[in-house]
Amino acid sequence: MIDRFDDTLPPAAASPSRHSPTKPPSLAAASGLIVLYFVLQGISGFLVAMAIGIMMGLIHPISGNGRLGAELDQILAQPGMQALTVTLTLAIAGLLTVLLTWRKWPALWSREAPPGLGFHRPKSLLYFALAIGLGLAAPLLGGLLTQFLADGHQVPQDIQQLGAHTPLQWRIPLVLMVAGLGPLVEEMLFRGVLLSALLQRWRVGWAIAVSSLLFAMAHLPGLQYQWYALPDLLLLAVGLAWLRLRSGSIWPSVLAHGTNNLLAVVAWFVVIKTGS
């Protein structure tokens, strides 16, 4: 097994200039891009809620009444408004992050092996079958592991609680974000840019371990910081990294990630069906 990917660039690009588009992502650039993605979510969420509130006549920005926080809470309390806000927020933050990544590393975008980002056809279409298998098995096995570690405690997820209290017609676009664009952006960030940056410094095993740990920790806020959810996320992340490196493509890990998320949110529709 290859321990490092330092020799993946052609000889002419072995010593790229500082602004060369073929220069591998640095660890600082990768970390900054991940942080920027979550910052964009916060900014986009605020702006989207403001725009919805103004259109609904619930916010009057020039009134100066100092009740903006209460008005935003009133908007999010409306049926489906929180789901709409989250959907638009993920769409804006995700698309901006993808565009920024493509513009920063266009020459690495479709390159198979790191430091390429892997937006390329996999070596074999069988990796798509493996991806679906991983996506179906991960939430089932990981859920059992989490429940064992939780020792009877509930493991709430913000996104599942959001879906459970959202009308059916608003759940569909939210699912498209959670199982589509969301996995694409996260795989690009963690198994594309970050993993490529780590592989310039460390061996494969360490790079996978560190990127997987950061992936798991980034999801802890949505799990209300329940530590016993970490092993499940770590195992999923390791499987996604293995798919990325073995297949020579980011697409199988995107498919596996999306399948995992889709299976996890099927419960939304079960809840509304059994409650009807």
C-alpha positions as CSV (number, residue, x, y, z in Angstrom):
1,M,0.0,0.0,0.0
2,I,1.2,3.5,-0.8
3,D,1.9,5.3,2.4
4,R,2.1,8.8,1.0
5,F,0.8,10.6,-2.1
6,D,3.6,13.1,-2.4
7,D,4.5,11.8,-5.9
8,T,1.0,12.2,-7.4
9,L,1.8,15.4,-9.2
10,P,3.7,15.3,-12.5
11,P,7.4,16.3,-12.5
12,A,6.6,19.7,-14.0
13,A,4.4,20.4,-11.1
14,A,6.7,19.0,-8.4
15,S,7.6,22.6,-7.3
16,P,4.5,24.7,-8.1
17,S,4.5,28.4,-7.7
18,R,2.8,29.9,-4.7
19,H,-0.4,30.7,-6.7
20,S,-0.3,27.6,-9.0
21,P,-3.7,26.0,-9.4
22,T,-2.0,22.5,-9.1
23,K,-0.6,23.2,-5.7
24,P,-2.0,20.7,-3.2
25,P,-4.4,22.1,-0.6
26,S,-2.6,23.1,2.5
27,L,-3.9,22.1,5.9
28,A,-4.6,25.8,6.7
29,A,-6.6,26.2,3.5
30,A,-8.6,23.0,4.1
31,S,-9.4,23.9,7.7
32,G,-10.3,27.4,6.7
33,L,-12.7,26.2,4.0
34,I,-14.4,23.9,6.4
35,V,-14.8,26.7,9.0
36,L,-16.0,29.0,6.2
37,Y,-18.7,26.5,5.2
38,F,-20.2,26.5,8.7
39,V,-19.9,30.3,9.0
40,L,-21.7,30.6,5.7
41,Q,-24.5,28.4,7.2
42,G,-24.9,30.8,10.1
43,I,-24.9,33.9,8.0
44,S,-27.2,32.5,5.3
45,G,-29.6,31.2,8.0
46,F,-29.9,34.7,9.5
47,L,-30.3,36.4,6.1
48,V,-32.9,33.8,4.9
49,A,-35.0,34.1,8.1
50,M,-34.8,37.9,7.7
51,A,-35.9,37.8,4.1
52,I,-38.8,35.5,4.9
53,G,-39.9,37.6,7.8
54,I,-39.9,40.8,5.7
55,M,-41.9,39.1,2.9
56,M,-44.4,37.8,5.5
57,G,-44.6,41.2,7.1
58,L,-43.4,39.9,10.5
59,I,-40.2,41.9,10.5
60,H,-40.0,45.6,10.0
61,P,-36.2,46.4,9.8
62,I,-36.6,50.2,9.9
63,S,-38.9,50.3,12.9
64,G,-36.1,50.1,15.3
65,N,-38.2,48.3,18.0
66,G,-35.3,46.1,19.2
67,R,-37.4,43.0,18.9
68,L,-35.6,41.3,16.0
69,G,-34.7,38.1,18.0
70,A,-38.4,37.7,19.1
71,E,-39.6,38.3,15.5
72,L,-37.2,35.7,14.1
73,D,-38.4,33.2,16.7
74,Q,-42.0,33.9,15.7
75,I,-41.1,33.2,12.0
76,L,-39.4,29.9,12.8
77,A,-42.4,28.9,14.9
78,Q,-44.6,29.0,11.8
79,P,-45.4,25.5,10.2
80,G,-42.7,24.5,7.8
81,M,-40.7,27.8,8.2
82,Q,-37.8,26.2,10.0
83,A,-37.5,23.5,7.4
84,L,-37.6,26.1,4.6
85,T,-35.0,28.2,6.3
86,V,-32.7,25.2,6.8
87,T,-33.2,24.0,3.2
88,L,-32.4,27.4,1.7
89,T,-29.5,27.9,4.2
90,L,-27.8,24.6,3.2
91,A,-28.4,25.3,-0.5
92,I,-26.8,28.7,-0.3
93,A,-23.8,27.7,1.9
94,G,-23.3,24.5,0.0
95,L,-23.3,26.0,-3.5
96,L,-21.0,28.8,-2.5
97,T,-18.6,26.4,-0.9
98,V,-18.5,24.2,-4.0
99,L,-18.0,27.2,-6.3
100,L,-15.2,28.5,-4.1
101,T,-13.5,25.1,-4.1
102,W,-13.7,24.7,-7.8
103,R,-12.3,28.2,-8.5
104,K,-9.4,27.7,-6.1
105,W,-8.3,24.3,-7.3
106,P,-9.6,23.8,-10.9
107,A,-6.7,21.7,-12.0
108,L,-7.2,19.3,-9.1
109,W,-10.9,19.0,-9.4
110,S,-11.1,15.9,-11.6
111,R,-7.8,14.3,-10.7
112,E,-8.3,10.8,-9.3
113,A,-5.6,10.4,-6.6
114,P,-4.9,12.9,-3.9
115,P,-4.1,15.8,-4.0
116,G,-6.8,15.6,-6.6
117,L,-10.3,16.1,-5.3
118,G,-11.7,13.0,-7.1
119,F,-14.6,14.4,-9.2
120,H,-13.8,11.7,-11.7
121,R,-15.4,8.4,-12.7
122,P,-14.4,5.6,-10.3
123,K,-12.0,2.8,-11.3
124,S,-14.9,0.3,-11.3
125,L,-18.7,0.7,-11.2
126,L,-18.7,-1.9,-8.5
127,Y,-17.6,0.8,-6.1
128,F,-21.1,2.2,-6.4
129,A,-22.6,-1.1,-5.2
130,L,-20.1,-1.0,-2.3
131,A,-21.2,2.5,-1.6
132,I,-24.9,1.6,-1.4
133,G,-24.0,-1.3,0.9
134,L,-22.0,0.9,3.2
135,G,-24.7,3.5,3.2
136,L,-27.3,1.0,4.2
137,A,-25.2,-0.9,6.8
138,A,-23.6,2.1,8.5
139,P,-26.8,3.6,10.1
140,L,-28.0,0.1,11.2
141,L,-24.7,-1.1,12.7
142,G,-23.7,2.3,13.9
143,G,-27.1,2.8,15.5
144,L,-26.7,-0.4,17.5
145,L,-23.3,0.6,18.6
146,T,-24.5,4.0,19.7
147,Q,-27.5,2.6,21.6
148,F,-25.1,0.2,23.4
149,L,-22.8,3.0,24.4
150,A,-25.7,5.3,25.3
151,D,-26.9,2.7,27.8
152,G,-30.6,3.5,27.3
153,H,-30.2,7.3,26.9
154,Q,-31.8,9.0,24.0
155,V,-29.6,10.2,21.2
156,P,-31.4,13.2,19.8
157,Q,-30.5,14.7,16.4
158,D,-31.4,18.3,15.5
159,I,-32.2,17.4,11.9
160,Q,-34.4,14.4,12.8
161,Q,-36.3,16.5,15.4
162,L,-36.7,19.2,12.7
163,G,-38.1,16.7,10.2
164,A,-40.4,15.1,12.7
165,H,-42.2,18.4,13.3
166,T,-42.4,19.5,9.7
167,P,-45.4,19.0,7.3
168,L,-44.8,16.3,4.7
169,Q,-44.7,18.8,1.7
170,W,-41.8,20.6,3.4
171,R,-39.8,17.4,4.2
172,I,-39.2,16.6,0.6
173,P,-36.9,19.5,-0.3
174,L,-35.2,19.1,3.1
175,V,-34.5,15.5,2.3
176,L,-33.0,16.5,-1.0
177,M,-30.5,18.8,0.9
178,V,-29.8,16.3,3.6
179,A,-29.3,13.3,1.2
180,G,-28.0,15.2,-1.8
181,L,-26.2,18.5,-1.7
182,G,-25.1,18.1,2.0
183,P,-23.2,14.8,1.4
184,L,-21.6,16.2,-1.8
185,V,-20.3,19.3,0.1
186,E,-19.1,17.4,3.1
187,E,-17.3,14.7,1.0
188,M,-15.6,17.4,-1.0
189,L,-14.4,19.1,2.2
190,F,-13.5,16.1,4.3
191,R,-12.6,13.3,1.9
192,G,-11.5,15.7,-0.9
193,V,-9.7,18.8,0.3
194,L,-8.9,17.9,3.9
195,L,-7.8,14.3,3.2
196,S,-5.6,15.5,0.4
197,A,-4.0,18.1,2.6
198,L,-3.3,15.6,5.4
199,L,-1.8,13.1,2.9
200,Q,0.9,15.6,2.0
201,R,2.1,15.4,5.7
202,W,1.2,12.0,7.1
203,R,0.8,8.4,6.2
204,V,-2.5,7.1,4.9
205,G,-3.7,5.6,8.2
206,W,-3.0,8.8,10.2
207,A,-4.6,11.0,7.5
208,I,-7.8,8.9,7.5
209,A,-7.9,8.8,11.3
210,V,-7.5,12.6,11.7
211,S,-9.9,13.5,8.9
212,S,-12.5,11.0,10.3
213,L,-12.1,12.4,13.8
214,L,-12.6,16.0,12.6
215,F,-15.7,14.9,10.5
216,A,-17.2,13.3,13.6
217,M,-16.5,16.3,15.8
218,A,-18.0,18.6,13.3
219,H,-21.3,16.7,13.6
220,L,-21.4,16.7,17.4
221,P,-23.4,20.0,17.7
222,G,-26.2,18.5,15.6
223,L,-26.2,15.5,18.1
224,Q,-26.3,17.9,21.1
225,Y,-22.7,16.9,22.0
226,Q,-23.5,13.3,22.9
227,W,-20.1,11.6,23.0
228,Y,-21.5,8.1,22.4
229,A,-22.4,9.1,18.9
230,L,-18.7,9.6,18.0
231,P,-17.8,5.9,17.3
232,D,-20.7,5.6,14.8
233,L,-19.6,8.7,13.0
234,L,-15.9,7.6,13.1
235,L,-16.7,4.2,11.5
236,L,-18.8,5.9,8.8
237,A,-16.0,8.4,8.0
238,V,-13.3,5.7,7.8
239,G,-15.5,3.7,5.4
240,L,-16.1,6.8,3.3
241,A,-12.3,7.6,3.2
242,W,-11.6,4.0,2.2
243,L,-14.1,4.3,-0.7
244,R,-12.5,7.6,-1.8
245,L,-9.0,6.3,-2.0
246,R,-9.7,2.8,-3.4
247,S,-12.1,3.9,-6.1
248,G,-10.1,7.0,-7.2
249,S,-13.3,9.0,-7.1
250,I,-15.3,11.1,-4.7
251,W,-18.6,9.9,-6.1
252,P,-18.8,6.5,-4.3
253,S,-18.3,8.2,-1.0
254,V,-20.9,10.8,-1.9
255,L,-23.4,8.0,-2.7
256,A,-22.6,6.1,0.5
257,H,-23.0,9.3,2.6
258,G,-26.3,10.2,0.9
259,T,-27.6,6.7,1.3
260,N,-26.7,6.8,5.0
261,N,-28.5,10.1,5.5
262,L,-31.5,9.0,3.4
263,L,-32.0,5.8,5.5
264,A,-31.6,7.9,8.7
265,V,-34.4,10.3,7.7
266,V,-36.9,7.7,6.4
267,A,-38.2,7.8,10.0
268,W,-39.6,11.2,9.2
269,F,-42.1,9.7,6.8
270,V,-42.8,6.8,9.1
271,V,-43.7,9.2,11.9
272,I,-46.1,11.2,9.7
273,K,-47.7,8.0,8.3
274,T,-48.3,6.4,11.7
275,G,-49.5,9.7,13.1
276,S,-52.1,10.2,10.4
